[in-house]
């Protein structure tokens, strides 16, 4: 999948951020809530779904690995 690299990079950055936050004394729950708020605030830059979007090529259909 095209977005596999992007998702792996995002996961790695989120993990590093979570680890750093816990090390400096933030609660894990607090950071997870901040992540949720950040993702919920994201907007589609294109304003509408892409016309070629299908369940088979959906970015969340990536495989582990």
ZAPA-431624 format. One record per residue (C-alpha): residue in one letter; x, y, z. Coordinates in steps of 0.02 Angstrom, whole numbers, plus 50000, padded with zeros to 5 digits. Each point is the difference from the previous one (the first is absolute). Layout:
["A", [X, Y, Z]],
...
# end
This chain:
["X", [50000, 50000, 50000]],
["X", [50059, 50174, 49960]],
["X", [49969, 50066, 50175]],
["X", [50088, 49862, 50096]],
["X", [50158, 50104, 50018]],
["X", [49901, 50152, 50057]],
["X", [49905, 49900, 50131]],
["X", [50159, 49916, 50064]],
["X", [50084, 50170, 50015]],
["X", [49849, 50075, 50088]],
["X", [49992, 49852, 50121]],
["X", [50186, 50016, 50038]],
["X", [49982, 50187, 50033]],
["X", [49847, 49974, 50110]],
["X", [50090, 49864, 50098]],
["X", [50151, 50112, 50027]],
["X", [49886, 50141, 50056]],
["X", [49906, 49887, 50121]],
["X", [50162, 49932, 50072]],
["X", [50074, 50174, 50023]],
["X", [49841, 50065, 50081]],
["X", [49994, 49857, 50124]],
["X", [50185, 50026, 50040]],
["X", [49970, 50182, 50046]],
["X", [49851, 49958, 50109]],
["X", [49845, 50015, 49891]],
["X", [49869, 49867, 50021]],
["X", [49981, 49877, 49858]],
["X", [49812, 50031, 49999]],
["X", [50029, 50187, 49982]],
["X", [50112, 49976, 49849]],
["X", [49884, 49875, 49918]],
["X", [49856, 50124, 50020]],
["X", [50109, 50135, 49921]],
["X", [50036, 49883, 49853]],
["X", [49814, 49967, 49978]],
["X", [49961, 50186, 50001]],
["X", [50138, 50032, 49873]],
["X", [49937, 49866, 49881]],
["X", [49819, 50055, 50022]],
["X", [50052, 50177, 49952]],
["X", [50078, 49947, 49835]],
["X", [49909, 50061, 49846]],
["X", [49996, 49928, 49826]],
["X", [50107, 50122, 49900]],
["X", [49905, 49953, 49843]],
["X", [49828, 50036, 50073]],
["X", [49922, 49839, 49939]],
["X", [50040, 49815, 49986]],
["X", [50110, 49951, 49854]],
["X", [49898, 49930, 49855]],
["X", [50108, 49842, 49992]],
["X", [49982, 49958, 50184]],
["X", [49941, 49821, 50023]],
["X", [50008, 49879, 50148]],
["X", [50145, 49909, 49913]],
["X", [50109, 50156, 49987]],
["X", [49944, 50084, 50160]],
["X", [50152, 50062, 50098]],
["X", [49942, 49911, 50158]],
["X", [50004, 49834, 49909]],
["X", [50189, 49990, 50022]],
["X", [50080, 49839, 50056]],
["X", [50115, 49979, 50147]],
["X", [50182, 49977, 49962]],
# end
